[in-house]
Amino acid sequence: MRVKICGITKPEQSVAIANLGATALGFICVPSSPRYVTNLQIQQVVQALKGMPVDLIGVFASTTTEIICQAVEVGGLTGVQLHGGESLEFCDRLGQQLPEGVEILKAIRVKAATDLEQARDYRTVVDTLLLDAYHPGLLGGTGQTLDWNLLREFNPGCPWLLAGGLTPENIQEAIAQVKPPGIDLSSGVERSPGDKDLAKVAELFFKLKLSVNCLSERA
Ligand SMILES: O=C(O)c1ccccc1N[C@@H]1O[C@H](COP(=O)(O)O)[C@@H](O)[C@H]1O
């Protein structure tokens, strides 16, 4: 299963989290976020990782293609997550401007079943969808879960990640109910915004192992 840990700010924590089993690390490139990191900070984290096999995803919201492309180049990102109100046309244009092979993830903040129909529309212009909880005042990192019942039949025909309020405590229930191909956690594994709690990350991977064993026993 793909496991993305988002809101990374510290080089030493990034290495520890990759060693624990994360397949992707996320960097918040949204200036209003308490987890914001500059392109140079991302570069320092990426250097500490020394080519470890982990995807490096920059998170952006309603910004320009130029700012995103610059972060990819300077930070050494392998993917970009669009967490604002980016249109289909914007995603398509960004795909033409990014270097070949850079992954585009589109986050959809889910309030109702109709948002899932909108999510499906993006599959032709992005590589991966990410479903997060809707919050009226915050873009992301809210610690709120979305209604997992809405996702029982969700099958967009492209890779996708479940996000929003996931924690070591609720991850087994989320996986059992939703069976997502990947997950994304931020505030559920941190001490304070941008400061990850390595004990919680270790607990997460322990719980994931139990879930995988449990699902394969049932199959
Ligand atoms: O984390 C932030 O501060 C943030 C700011 C702006 C856009 C997205 C942000 N984070 C994303 O939120 C989801 C879920 O976070 P949580 O697990 O509920 O805390 C995650 O995809 C982050 O990439």
The ligand as a Gaussian input file, in Angstrom:
#p B3LYP/6-31G(d) Opt

LIG

0 1
 O       -1.194000      20.447000       6.133000
 C       -1.440000      21.604000       5.777000
 O       -1.181000      22.582000       6.498000
 C       -2.082000      21.852000       4.438000
 C       -2.239000      23.151000       4.003000
 C       -2.800000      23.414000       2.765000
 C       -3.234000      22.381000       1.956000
 C       -3.084000      21.060000       2.373000
 C       -2.527000      20.773000       3.612000
 N       -2.385000      19.473000       4.069000
 C       -2.983000      18.309000       3.482000
 O       -4.134000      17.940000       4.209000
 C       -4.362000      16.547000       4.075000
 C       -4.909000      15.910000       5.339000
 O       -4.308000      16.330000       6.504000
 P       -4.703000      15.677000       7.931000
 O       -4.150000      14.272000       7.933000
 O       -6.177000      15.730000       8.077000
 O       -3.986000      16.532000       8.929000
 C       -3.039000      15.955000       3.642000
 O       -3.241000      15.498000       2.310000
 C       -2.075000      17.102000       3.572000
 O       -1.320000      16.996000       2.391000

